Amino acid sequence: MNHSLFVEMESVFRKPFGLDARGGLGGLLTADVLEAGNAYAGLAATLSPLYQRARANNDVVLENMINKVLDDHFDLSDLDSQSKRYIELSESAIKVVRELYLENK
């Protein structure tokens, strides 16, 4: 398993919450938890503030983008965390979170 990938995911997923230290959100966004098969929950939690903002601003385009990201990565909730597909979707999730938050500051 590529633990460094999940250390990167932890860092990217914590940024929207301004979490400098590990353990925020009950530890959900730590590399160990994400690597253990909880990347989809982490992705959904990370996108929730952006989704809430989209809903509050009636930004249907952003809301639909977030829904598509979650749909496209739903297999993260089912896959064996050791599988190649879990790694691929995790890499994709990192990229998408970076892009969405950069585009919607």
C-alpha positions in Angstrom: 0.0 0.0 0.0 1.2 3.5 -0.8 0.9 5.2 2.6 2.4 8.4 1.2 -0.7 8.8 -1.0 -2.9 8.8 2.0 -0.7 11.3 3.9 -1.1 13.6 0.9 -4.9 12.9 0.9 -5.0 13.8 4.6 -3.2 17.1 4.0 -5.5 18.0 1.0 -8.7 17.0 2.8 -7.8 18.9 6.0 -7.1 22.2 4.2 -10.7 23.3 3.7 -11.3 23.1 7.4 -8.1 24.9 8.4 -7.0 21.8 10.3 -3.2 22.1 11.0 -3.0 19.1 13.3 -4.2 15.6 12.9 -7.4 14.4 14.6 -9.9 16.9 13.3 -13.4 15.6 12.5 -13.0 12.8 15.0 -9.9 11.6 13.2 -11.8 10.9 10.0 -9.3 12.8 7.9 -6.2 11.0 9.0 -4.1 9.0 6.6 -4.5 5.8 8.6 -8.3 6.1 8.5 -8.4 7.1 4.9 -6.1 4.3 3.9 -8.2 1.7 5.9 -11.1 2.1 3.5 -12.7 5.4 4.5 -11.7 7.6 1.6 -15.3 8.1 0.4 -16.4 9.3 3.8 -13.4 11.6 3.9 -14.2 12.9 0.4 -17.8 13.6 1.3 -16.9 15.3 4.5 -14.3 17.5 2.7 -16.8 18.5 0.0 -19.6 19.2 2.5 -18.7 22.9 3.2 -18.4 23.6 -0.5 -21.7 21.9 -1.1 -23.4 23.8 1.7 -22.1 27.1 0.1 -23.3 26.0 -3.3 -26.8 25.3 -1.9 -26.9 28.6 0.1 -25.9 30.6 -3.1 -28.2 28.6 -5.4 -25.2 27.6 -7.4 -26.7 24.7 -9.2 -23.6 24.2 -11.4 -21.3 23.7 -8.4 -23.8 21.6 -6.6 -24.1 19.3 -9.7 -20.3 19.2 -10.0 -20.0 18.0 -6.4 -22.7 15.4 -6.8 -21.0 14.1 -9.9 -17.6 13.9 -8.0 -19.3 11.9 -5.3 -21.1 9.6 -7.8 -17.8 9.1 -9.7 -16.0 8.1 -6.5 -18.8 6.1 -4.8 -16.9 2.9 -5.3 -14.4 4.1 -2.7 -17.1 3.1 -0.2 -17.2 -0.4 -1.4 -13.8 -1.4 -2.6 -11.1 -3.2 -0.7 -8.6 -0.5 0.3 -5.8 -2.7 -1.0 -7.2 -2.8 -4.5 -5.7 -0.9 -7.5 -9.0 0.7 -8.1 -9.2 2.1 -4.6 -5.7 3.7 -5.1 -6.8 5.1 -8.5 -10.0 6.6 -7.1 -8.1 8.0 -4.1 -5.6 9.7 -6.4 -8.5 11.1 -8.4 -10.2 12.4 -5.3 -7.1 14.3 -4.2 -6.9 16.0 -7.6 -10.6 16.8 -7.7 -10.7 18.3 -4.2 -7.7 20.5 -5.1 -9.3 21.7 -8.3 -12.8 22.3 -6.7 -11.4 24.4 -3.8 -9.0 26.3 -6.0 -11.8 27.2 -8.4 -14.3 28.1 -5.7 -12.3 30.1 -3.1 
